Amino acid sequence: MADISARKADHIDITTQRGVTPSVSPGWDDIHLMHRSLPEVDLDAVDLSVRVFGRAFRAPLVIASMTGGHARAEELNRRLARAAHEFGLAIGVGSQRAAIRRPELLSTYRVAREAAPDAFLIANVGAPQLVPQRNEPALSIEQVLELVSSMRADALAIHLNYVQEVVQPGGDTRAAGCLEAIRHVSAAVQVPVIAKETGAGISRSQALLLKDAGVSGLDVGGSGGTSFALVESYRAADRELGASERLGQLLATWGLPTAISVIECAGLGLPVIATGGVRNGLDAAKALALGSDLVGVARPMLSAALEGTDALFAYVGEFLHTLRVALFLTGSRTVADLRACQRVVAGQTAVWVQQLEAGLQ
Ligand SMILES: Cc1cc2nc3c(=O)[nH]c(=O)nc-3n(C[C@H](O)[C@H](O)[C@H](O)COP(=O)(O)O)c2cc1C
């Protein structure tokens, strides 16, 4: 279990100090929102508030699940949660697996609830932990319920991270039975369950299976943002594990770009969170226009949080201002108006869309 804490700490250093963005684009550069020379709305009248999962958010932004379970995580989660509280955002914590075996680590997650008493707080567990792995039994439903209640969480994200697991030497690669396990968890927990990819995107067919299994939302976690294939590749290189290092590099571009995954998952009757390479308010506007309900940002939030609360508040403030400007320039007073705005899809993203629509996939 000390291993998990060390890995989580490595993730902080690697994602903020090394090149973890893959060569594939999340697709935002291919999306053009139609400019309105006559916005016919005042910038000050633009309203970013949304209602999702039955809850009101002051802006459609989620501080994506990142950390917990090691020494530095407590202060980071405190800073991230302060930003969620200040700006009325949703916030996720990182995988809570470490705290199951070492209850003394619980405070590194629970601090998020203490610093953001009213925020929409998302608990986190890995899908691989819901089925028996080689050296570890599956988590029981009681343990999963405890993860949620220990933080008074408002939702539970089940992360789907098999790309990361296959690169990690000795990773949890048993996946048979996961969908059934997700079905059981979704039926048992009292809060919405969000199926959350972590860098390879969710296709429409997978989204439909997850919907049928009872999940209440999808976080597309598309490619083009932080790549955990690259993160694990660096960790393997540091341990001179050449085959894993190379596999991670090969898989860095695997999966559906975030914009494509949003298009695939939108309109299926489930709230969609667009995470993966969303870097500024303009990216966010494009994701929302494509049909996501919220956008999630991880790595830039972490980098800013490492600098301090002022840097984090400045990043979020600028992000939301840019998003407001994008609504203004498209003549959108609300996020719902933005969805109706005309757009052009170009480049590689258009090729993906055409082939998926033509059933050539
Ligand atoms: C340091 C770090 C740790 C992460 N840990 C988790 C995790 O424990 N559970 C999870 O669901 N996602 C985790 N993620 C993935 C993010 O939630 C997000 O899906 C991914 O980083 C893509 O977003 P980005 O491009 O904005 O970084 C982590 C991301 C980072 C940067």
The ligand as an ORCA input file, in Angstrom:
! r2SCAN-3c Opt
* xyz 0 1
  C      -1.720     14.176    -10.887
  C      -2.980     13.579    -11.436
  C      -3.582     12.537    -10.766
  C      -4.783     11.983    -11.244
  N      -5.396     11.000    -10.510
  C      -6.628     10.588    -10.874
  C      -7.363      9.697    -10.048
  O      -6.896      9.265     -8.996
  N      -8.613      9.326    -10.452
  C      -9.151      9.795    -11.619
  O     -10.301      9.456    -11.930
  N      -8.471     10.618    -12.431
  C      -7.236     11.034    -12.088
  N      -6.550     11.907    -12.891
  C      -7.082     12.220    -14.244
  C      -7.786     13.554    -14.327
  O      -8.961     13.552    -13.550
  C      -8.116     13.910    -15.788
  O      -9.046     12.988    -16.300
  C      -6.911     13.906    -16.708
  O      -5.764     14.429    -16.055
  C      -7.171     14.725    -17.979
  O      -7.395     16.074    -17.669
  P      -6.283     17.210    -17.976
  O      -5.889     17.040    -19.406
  O      -6.978     18.502    -17.690
  O      -5.129     16.968    -17.051
  C      -5.353     12.471    -12.438
  C      -4.728     13.535    -13.109
  C      -3.568     14.093    -12.631
  C      -2.933     15.232    -13.381
*
